[in-house]
């Protein structure tokens, strides 16, 4: 009970100690430079297998400009984590809320650099709602848990990939994480913190959620704007009014008792990078991700327009059996209007 309480109230920290395998945990650092010429993502993590010999740590490096992903595998013994704060080490690589330090040199790529983060905007954690998952974070049987470490922060430092330098001084970053047994069967995920309004950040996902012998389309959305967090989620009582997906775009409308959120996502035509994602067997699932999506977000309360902006350099994933996800929403009463 004490461990459950500690883990739920510290979503950014490592949760795998003593967990029954299969179990994965990964942190996602999204990086965009000040000139908006370079984007990247760094994903450290660990997979614990039923056979301890099959466990391993990893660092994924996504070069957003080249749409190239390299997967660097490490022994599970190379992984170390503190219990009280988010602070992990994988070999000579170090990751925390305030910085990442990379020193990778293998057959896949040479990646070096140190990035420091400042003025982080963490997702609020309370007993009633410990992070972005709300009260679902207290449930011990979820397939996958999600946390937001920082909605937005400043970056200082330089990253070098195969001799090519990326100057992130003055750039903006975002950090989130996932842990559990496996990723969902299908999901849509979008994240952006590059709007005209400085400091605004948006994250949203909808996925097939297994739940006590059945499944449902669960969603979590957060908009940070003018020092206020607007949240829409299954657990807040918000409802999806429209969810439509085609090759060119995603249209998504959500409402609660007071506000309406309209999201239009333009799906890039450029090739995607293929990330390694978890299943119960390992990091063997390949999923498409892009860091160059555009979206428009409009938040209103009656006649009042709270936010109405176009975002750029958005991270986007549309993965799995999307028709099934849409069908589940429609079966729950989705009208498409």
Secondary structure, DSSP 8 states (H G I E B T S, - for coil): -HHHHHHHH-TTS---TT--SSEEEEEEEEEE-TTS--EEEEEEEEEE-SSGGG-EEEEEEEETTTTEEEEEEEEGGGEEE-SSSSEEEETTEEEESSEEEEEEESSS-EEEEEEEEES-----B-SSSBSTTGGGGG-TT-SEEEEEEEEEEEEEEEEEETTEEEE-TTEEEEEEEEEES---SEEEEEEE---SSTT-EEEEEEEEEEETTEEEEEEEEEEEETTEEEEEEGGGT-EEEEEEE-SSEEEEEEE-SS-EEEEEEE---S--EEEEEEETTEEEEEEEEEEEEEEEEEEEETTEEEEEEEEEEEEEEEEE-HHHHHHHHHHTT----
